[in-house]
């Protein structure tokens, strides 16, 4: 009698374990939520190259029309944005930098800089490449070959207090970079493109 009871007991335990294993194997593995990356794009760039229509923009009153910029999925905790655009005149020397656009004081609700509106938005803009006019500088490299330009948008905790609350010739690339070190950069997105000069 004892032997039979033991066998029944073992059978019951084995059945429970088998059912338990089957249930656990059918339990779906939790999948982490997919988060989209903070991204900067431009309708002026196709397959990594600047479209000809946006090269060497004509100056009107010394001001050139900026290429359009759009960004998506910025960090939710960002309170402002800062944008700069640079070019290395000598591809073999990254210590020499030409700055083509400096924007700051961009509100966290803004998602684009429309074509030709860099000088007309509710934000502030710095000097052109030659540091003599408040304006964007259009890619128009004199040397023949392929030239690389880099646009970076920074999602920041706040607009740096050291930057003026107006357009200013004094906010050069080094000044903007120094100001960025005084706030928290929550995230950034980069758009790199090439422009060919015959």
Phi and psi in degrees as a GROMACS rama.xvg file:
@    title "Ramachandran Plot"
@    xaxis  label "Phi"
@    yaxis  label "Psi"
@TYPE xy
-62.6352  -40.4505  UNK-2
-62.4566  -42.8895  UNK-3
-63.5733  -44.1611  UNK-4
-60.8303  -39.4287  UNK-5
-64.4229  -41.4138  UNK-6
-64.8374  -42.3803  UNK-7
-62.1785  -42.5512  UNK-8
-61.0182  -45.2675  UNK-9
-63.7993  -37.8301  UNK-10
-63.4504  -44.0537  UNK-11
-63.888  -45.4763  UNK-12
-62.3021  -43.3901  UNK-13
-62.4566  -40.4179  UNK-14
-63.6551  -42.3889  UNK-15
-61.7746  -43.4621  UNK-16
-65.6048  -40.3387  UNK-17
-63.787  -46.2592  UNK-18
-62.5546  -41.4416  UNK-19
-62.2943  -42.1461  UNK-20
-65.2527  -39.5973  UNK-21
-63.7198  -41.4709  UNK-22
-64.3695  -43.5156  UNK-23
-67.7281  -32.7284  UNK-24
-71.8243  -22.2  UNK-25
-89.322  -7.10427  UNK-26
-72.5867  121.121  UNK-27
-66.5739  141.954  UNK-28
-76.7345  128.332  UNK-29
-57.6871  134.429  UNK-30
-106.074  124.998  UNK-31
-62.9743  145.928  UNK-32
-64.0139  144.138  UNK-33
-84.4779  125.579  UNK-34
-112.271  131.579  UNK-35
-80.4216  146.007  UNK-36
-77.7863  149.13  UNK-37
-65.476  119.967  UNK-38
-132.484  138.944  UNK-39
-115.898  128.471  UNK-40
-135.486  168.812  UNK-41
-148.001  136.958  UNK-42
-69.7676  -10.8713  UNK-43
-85.9697  -5.96339  UNK-44
-116.818  129.972  UNK-45
-131.74  123.468  UNK-46
53.4013  37.2841  UNK-47
83.5807  3.99549  UNK-48
-122.857  143.155  UNK-49
-72.631  132.002  UNK-50
-68.9905  145.366  UNK-51
-58.0812  -30.2656  UNK-52
-64.0361  -17.5961  UNK-53
-107.675  7.91399  UNK-54
-91.4413  147.823  UNK-55
47.9764  53.0736  UNK-56
-59.4194  141.374  UNK-57
-68.789  142.255  UNK-58
-84.6717  132.934  UNK-59
-122.776  107.528  UNK-60
64.5361  28.1696  UNK-61
84.9354  -3.49654  UNK-62
-105.435  136.906  UNK-63
-109.063  147.822  UNK-64
-75.1974  126.732  UNK-65
-74.7759  154.089  UNK-66
-71.8118  151.273  UNK-67
-73.1089  143.959  UNK-68
-130.72  140.867  UNK-69
-138.53  140.542  UNK-70
-130.699  151.543  UNK-71
-134.261  156.233  UNK-72
54.336  46.0156  UNK-73
-69.8118  158.841  UNK-74
-57.2061  134.575  UNK-75
-62.8405  -26.3711  UNK-76
-86.8298  -0.447208  UNK-77
-67.9432  142.027  UNK-78
-111.831  -9.29588  UNK-79
-166.671  168.048  UNK-80
-129.104  151.833  UNK-81
-132.972  139.314  UNK-82
-129.154  138.818  UNK-83
-139.339  156.289  UNK-84
-132.833  126.142  UNK-85
-130.357  166.074  UNK-86
-147.377  140.265  UNK-87
-97.3598  105.851  UNK-88
-56.6594  -36.6132  UNK-89
-109.88  108.166  UNK-90
-59.0668  -20.2029  UNK-91
-95.7282  3.43831  UNK-92
-138.506  96.6953  UNK-93
-77.5564  -1.9365  UNK-94
-80.3842  -17.3207  UNK-95
-101.471  116.837  UNK-96
-126.544  132.044  UNK-97
-104.72  133.422  UNK-98
-104.633  129.544  UNK-99
-108.023  -17.6205  UNK-100
-160.725  134.579  UNK-101
-134.472  116.661  UNK-102
-128.07  138.635  UNK-103
-146.132  171.993  UNK-104
70.9286  25.5073  UNK-105
-83.7804  121.18  UNK-106
-64.486  152.21  UNK-107
-64.8529  -16.7647  UNK-108
-85.908  -10.5295  UNK-109
-78.911  139.58  UNK-110
-125.903  1.87027  UNK-111
-159.609  156.071  UNK-112
-116.474  104.198  UNK-113
-64.232  160.302  UNK-114
-56.6887  125.665  UNK-115
73.4289  12.0253  UNK-116
-113.798  12.8559  UNK-117
-61.2268  -31.1105  UNK-118
-87.6254  -1.07801  UNK-119
-126.562  15.9077  UNK-120
-99.5675  174.689  UNK-121
-81.3858  54.5756  UNK-122
-150.347  -173.988  UNK-123
-122.198  149.103  UNK-124
-129.542  146.727  UNK-125
-99.9036  -160.466  UNK-126
-80.0277  163.861  UNK-127
-74.6104  -175.775  UNK-128
-59.683  -32.7429  UNK-129
-88.0834  -0.276416  UNK-130
63.1527  26.4777  UNK-131
-120.794  -7.78406  UNK-132
-142.014  143.071  UNK-133
-72.8706  102.964  UNK-134
-174.277  160.253  UNK-135
-75.8729  153.933  UNK-136
-114.931  125.701  UNK-137
-76.8163  139.248  UNK-138
-58.0735  122.504  UNK-139
-158.497  51.8393  UNK-140
-61.6536  133.601  UNK-141
-73.8946  -37.7273  UNK-142
-71.6469  138.089  UNK-143
-69.3212  153.188  UNK-144
122.118  -168.93  UNK-145
-100.301  126.706  UNK-146
-115.547  140.159  UNK-147
-106.435  135.099  UNK-148
-122.951  145.824  UNK-149
-128.821  122.167  UNK-150
-112.106  129.237  UNK-151
-123.878  133.116  UNK-152
-111.324  130.109  UNK-153
-107.027  127.7  UNK-154
-93.019  117.372  UNK-155
-121.548  162.785  UNK-156
-69.8213  -27.8064  UNK-157
-168.706  158.763  UNK-158
-70.3967  127.929  UNK-159
-53.3549  133.068  UNK-160
-65.3523  -21.0659  UNK-161
-75.8356  -14.905  UNK-162
-86.1476  142.262  UNK-163
-67.9564  153.205  UNK-164
-94.4216  46.536  UNK-165
-164.477  162.827  UNK-166
-60.9398  144.888  UNK-167
-154.988  136.876  UNK-168
-73.1601  -15.3645  UNK-169
-80.4294  -15.4664  UNK-170
-88.4998  80.9151  UNK-171
-82.6203  175.147  UNK-172
-57.7635  -47.753  UNK-173
-59.9608  -37.5066  UNK-174
-65.1974  -43.3557  UNK-175
-65.2028  -42.8884  UNK-176
-63.2097  -39.6343  UNK-177
-64.9634  -39.9595  UNK-178
-64.7246  -36.7556  UNK-179
-61.2779  -28.4171  UNK-180
-72.1735  -9.39051  UNK-181
-95.7149  -3.34935  UNK-182
-128.005  173.241  UNK-183
-89.947  124.339  UNK-184
-87.7824  107.064  UNK-185
-79.1744  -30.6044  UNK-186
-171.392  164.602  UNK-187
-150.158  155.543  UNK-188
-132.042  143.55  UNK-189
-124.798  135.822  UNK-190
-119.212  114.17  UNK-191
-110.27  131.511  UNK-192
-143.17  163.72  UNK-193
-115.976  151.558  UNK-194
-132.446  130.948  UNK-195
-101.351  127.554  UNK-196
-107.416  121.732  UNK-197
